[in-house]
Amino acid sequence: MKGNFFAFISRMKYINRWALMRNTNYETLSQHSFEVASLAHALAVIGNRRLGKNYDTARAALLGLYHDAPEIITGDMPTPVKYHSGEMREAFATVERYAGERLLSMLPEDMQLDFRPLLQEDDADAELHKLVKAADKLSAYIKCVEERKAGNTEFKEAEKTTKATLEKLGCPEAEIFTAEFLRAYELPLDKLK
């Protein structure tokens, strides 16, 4: 129904991530989306200031904010399931596209054009989507670090594989962020001053 979009988006706070993992602190889709948005913005700033890029930093943050919005409908599919095989990945991509279209249908037609690129990847934002993907992996890695720091060994393997995935992305902005800022996530609050 037209007009339900924002009420649906607000339900991100009810979707828990890492469903198959024992968590010391549950992370909602809303929390994750905020973190990805802030990390995507940071990566875009790094690209502009350090690598001579000309990224739209606000657009990077906006794409990060909505990057997992279809999961309001699909839920968070655990990575081992989602990437089990090419067929599973393809099937889930189809479901994600359908969910994005369903969300768009909840907007008045005059607003759909503005939200379509936020819910469906397009070539116009291809470079920014790479940053959002790197920000998404950074967010996952940070979650693993936080769980390890809390004494939860459940995320040990996820931390290793996520770190390896980050390194394989070939994203210089993420490499700079990792080298300069990731260490701080290991520190307790009183050392962050």
Number of C-alpha atoms within 10 A of each C-alpha: 10 11 11 14 16 11 10 14 17 12 15 22 15 13 19 16 20 18 15 11 12 13 18 13 10 16 17 17 23 23 17 22 25 17 21 31 26 22 25 34 26 20 28 28 20 20 21 16 12 12 12 9 12 11 20 14 20 15 17 28 27 19 27 29 22 20 21 23 25 24 19 21 19 16 18 18 15 14 13 9 12 17 14 11 11 10 11 13 15 13 12 17 13 12 16 21 15 16 20 23 16 15 25 24 16 18 18 14 11 7 11 15 12 11 15 15 15 21 21 18 14 11 9 9 16 11 12 23 19 16 29 27 18 26 29 23 20 24 22 21 23 19 22 24 20 17 21 17 14 12 11 15 15 15 20 13 11 18 20 13 12 18 17 12 15 22 15 9 15 12 16 17 22 27 17 15 17 15 10 10 11 17 10 12 14 14 11 10 9 6 8 9 5
